[in-house]
């Protein structure tokens, strides 16, 4: 065997080391080359959470007194549960930031009431299936300007829209035909503030989405809708393009499922149905009574609600629906007092004097809590509260009858949206003759529940606004003083 020279031995050692390195690199790199690339959806699942980008508003996402709420927030939670991850929400400070933030990778999905072709960035993203329809409406204040009925009526007035929104794009398209049309675009205000500027007469008109206007008009009874502009818009989520369609397919499948099983309709109903036909003169009366009558009873409502684990504003809303906070209220049927208790209910709740506001409020809270406990445990909030309110008005037996009719008619007896459609049938002989508890004026509890939801919303909004006004500016981030519906 010929011995290697020192130089040859050194070369051999170097080549051997290179070989070892190459083998190690192959062991590391080859599996990655042969392994299938991770899909967009799998990346989210591996991360453990999905990132939603939204806006602070009553229709999207807001931080209430006790918990986070909002239509888009609840929808996002449903989707995150569907794909098996947690949900994280980030709010953009203004509408114009949404699309750039998504494109730069700041979120997986924009959930903020978007519509196709509303932005210069629309072609750079993918939109999911539609989940709600809205229109663009011209808002004005009664008594400040004449009602506008067409575009020409806007000439000479101050019209404002949010920069980057579908309304701004619509106006630019209309200006080709209506050359005298002028408007102001602002990128530093939210929809609520835009609407409020009409109320305080800072501007004459605002153009924004119908569902946003519906939620806010309850708090500004002099605001009116002049006319609708443009076509109906279909609201959608937006997300980035990817090499695969896994996220897009998951979103399509999710919306298909919740449309078919009724959860989407239930969510829309929960957040918007109780504001569709708001009586604005009723709101003015409520506002007056909140100033003149409520202060006499507020402390009683607060203490009693705390005793029974209720939201005091819900208890006060029941009292307002019953008597307009009149402790001397009486009815021809014999119910009386601030909570309008019957003799039988008062006796059951150990109320000696129904005209005593302290006893009346305590009796009403005790009775509502008693009813709430009778509602089947599997019925979730907020339906559980709506059922209890209906029972408070019409009696638990009639509510059970309505649930049976709902099941017979193919509805879900555990959902208020379905049961409220069938409650009025208790006034029809063809239905009530076969029911255990017989005839009932079934339309009354439907109106009763919807009224209390409206009163509760207004009271929560007023309460939040007072807290926000007292809070330092640097602490107000994320607080939106426009509730949707009670959640407890």
C-alpha positions, 0 to 999 in steps of 0.5 A: 500500500502506497502511503499518501503524501502529506499534501494528498492526505490533506486534500483527502481530508478536505474532500471527505469533510465536503462529502459529509457536509453535502450528505447533511445538506441533502438530509436537511433540504431533500425532505423540504423539496419533496414535501408538499408546500403548506397551504394558506389555511394550514399556515393559519391552523399551524399558527393557532389563530386567524387575524381579522382586520376590522373597524370600531363601529356598531356594525362591526366591532366594539368594546362594550362595558363588559365584553366585546361585541359587533356583527363582524366580531361574532361572525369572525368568532363563528368562522374561527371556531369552524376552522378550529383556531382562535380569533384575533381582531385588530382595528384600523383607525380609518377605512382607507387603511384596511386594504393596504394593511391586508396587502402588507400581511397585517391580517388574514381577512378584512371583516368590515362590511366591504363590497366589491369594486369599492376601492382602488385596491379591490382588484388586488384582493379576493372577496368571499361570498355575500352575507348581507345586503345594504344600500347607500343612503343620503342622510339629512336633519329634519328642520335644518334643510329641506328633504333631498329627493334627488341628486340635484337637491344636494347642490349648494349643500355640504355633503360628506363621505368617508375617504376610500369608501364605496360612497366616495367611489360612487360619487366620482362615478356620478360626477361624470353625469352630474358635473355640479355635484360636490362633496367632502371626503374625510379619512379621519372620522368613523361612520358614527361621527359622520352621522353625528355631524349631520345631527349637530349641523356641521354638515347638511348631508352624509352618504353612508350605508343603510345598516349603519344609519339604521343603528345610529338613527335611534340616537338622533330622532331628527335625522331622516333618510332623503333617498337611496343612491346607487345599486344594492351592495352585497357585503363580503369579507376580503383576503389576499391571493395565494398559491392555493384556494384553501382559505377561499374554499373554507370561507365559501363552505363556512358561509354556505353552512351558516346560510343553510342552518340559519345561523347567519339569518339569526345573527343578522336578526340579532343585530339589526331586526330591532332597529328596522321600524324604530318609532322616533317619537317614542325615542324622544319620549324615552329621552325625556323620561330618562332625564325627568323620571329615571333619576328617581328610580335609577339607584333602586334599579341598580341595587335590585339588579345587582341583587338578582344578577341582572343588568340594571338597564335591562331591568329599567327597560322592562319597567319603562315598557310596563309603566313609562317609570310611573309608580302610580300606573294602573290598567283596567285589567288590574295590574299596577305599579312601576313594574305593572304586577298582577295580584297573583304575581305580586303575591307569589313574589311576596310584594305587599304594596304594588304601588311602592316602587321599591317593592315593585322593582324587587318583585319584577326582578325576582319574577324575571329571574324566576322565569329565566331559570325556567327557560331550558338550559340549552337555549343560548343567549341572547335568545334566552333573555328574549324568551324570558321577556316574552314569558314575562309578558304572555306567560310561560305556558303560552311560550311553550305552546308557541315553541311547539307550533314553531317545531311543527312548522319546521322552525327552530323552537330554541331560536327567538327569530323563529318563535316570534313568527309563530307566537301570533298564531296563538290568537287563531282558533285553528292553532290555539284550540289544540294547545294546552294553554289555549288562546293568547294575544300572541303578537303582544309579546313580540312587540314587547320584546322588540320594544325592550331591546330598543330601550335597552340599546338606547340606555346602554348607549347613553351609559357608555357615552357618559363613561366615555365623556368622563374618561381621558382621551388616551383611555378611550381607544376601542370604546364605541358607545353604540350597542347592538343588543344585550348579550346577557 
